[in-house]
């Protein structure tokens, strides 16, 4: 117990006194919590330019153009004489979309003739912008058409169709930040903790002191995991609150599951760091994996669309499990029973990666006593 306590305290103080460790484990967490969401602070785009091609030039089409100009999302920047001219403007990046109002649009609505077909072409380079343009145009056209047909429907005593009201439940703003930040936060927490643990072990290996008694290793592992636990609580609590990200669905579940995540990641980091000969090589080795690991979380590309072996391989990353575990608990308010499968995998990863760290770094049991005496007063320092 004494060896555990001394190693735990020595590791905590060592991290706080070493800039190579303080950066990823403490400062990096705080900076990423505010730096990453900054580009997505304005989640709802507005004033997106479109080109109008009005082939009918009637009261209805002029009304649609006027109502579109009054919306926040869309701005009609020009009226093109033809679809080809409008497409040229989009290719020249003078507009992000084209709205084609065809001939006989009014007649087809009044006579229930086969629809002439309103055309909407959007620049799909920016997915969120395209979605906003399409939604605004569809809402205006539908509203104007229903209002124009209302007198006819009243004369014929037709009942209006059932109105469907859509209310976003979890992503309340339907914005990019509320969607991507909760998923990316798991990658941020994993990578910073992985780098910190690997650099810590790499620095010890530089001095030839990377192996240690298992009681001391347990204290070291716990101390590094503590930084991950506190960082995750900071992210899922204060940072999400400041950034106004949906949160607080199941706080108790977050408190229970975060330690398993932190111990799994830090155990893997210690194991990886035991193979590098310099502390900075741990960062060089882990940093480039951030983007591939994010794609493997399933937040961008669903598991069902991945090759089966890739989907299975992705579950070796604690961040993949974390994305499906913490988002459900924090944003959706799931119970622990509802995330039982993901939690079981995370517990398994904790055991596996912790076991690898003990196998690689821990001294054999017969050497523990001698190692504890030999290293007394010289516990992990960096």
C-alpha positions, 0 to 999 in steps of 0.5 A: 500500500505504501508503494502504491501511495508513493507512486501515485503522489509522485506521478501526480507531482511529476505530471504537474512539474513536467511541461511535456506531460502538463500540456496534453493531460491538463492544458490540452484538455482545457484548450480543446474544450473551447478551441474545437467548437469555436468554428461552429459557434453559429450553428444555423447558417443564413443568407445563403445565395441562390439563383432563381430561374422563373420560367412561369413569371406568375403571381405564385412564382413571384410570391415564392421569390418574395417569401424566400427573400424574407427568410433568414436562410436564403438570399436570391442573388440573381435571376437567371434566364436559363438553367445553364446560366444558373449552373454557370453561376454555381460553378463560379461560386457566386451562388450555392443553389438553383431554384427552378420554377417551371412553366404551368406550375400554377395550373398543375396545382389548381387542376391536379394535373401531373406536376411540372416539377419544381427543381432544386439544385444544391452545392453539396460541398458543404452539407450543412449549408445545402441542408439549410437551403433545401429546407428553407425552399421546401418550406416556402413553396409548400406554404405558398402552395397550400395557402393558394389552394386553400380557397379551392379546398374550402369550396370543395369542403376538402379537409386539410391533410394531417399536419406533421410537426417535426421537433428535434429531440437531441440535436435541438438546434439541428446544428453541426456543433451539437452533432459532432462535438459530443462525438469528437470529445471522446477522441480528444479525451482519448488522444490527449490521455494516450499521448500523456501516458505514452510520453510519461513512460517514454521519459522513464525509458530514457532513464532506463527506469521504465519497469517498476514493481506492480504496486508502484505501477498500479499507483502510476496507472491510477494517477494518470487515469485520474487526469483522464477522469477529471478531464472527462468530467470537465468536458461532459459537465462544465465545457458542454454547459458553456458550449450549450451542448445537449447534456445531463441526460444521465449524470449518474451513468457518466460518473460510473462509466468514465473511470473505465474509459480513463483506465482503459486509455491510460493502460494502453498509453503506458503499454505503447510508451514502453516501446518508445525510446524517447518521450516525444516519440509517443506523441509522434506515434499517436497524434496522426491516428486521431482522424482515422480513429474519429472515422472509426467511431461510427459518428461520420460513417455508420458501422453498417456501411463499413467492411465487417472486419473494419467495424470489429477492429474499430471496437479496439479503440476506447473512443469508439465505445465511448462515442456510443456510450457517453453520447447515449448517456449524456445527450439521450439520457439512456440508462446503464441497462440500455448501454450494457453491451457497450459498457461490457466492451469498455470493461473488457478493454480496461482489463486487456490494456491494463493487463498488457501494461502490467505484463510489459512494465511490471516486474515479476512478482518475485522481484516486487519486494526487492524492487520496492526496497531498491526504488524506495524514495525513487518512485516515478519521476519525470 
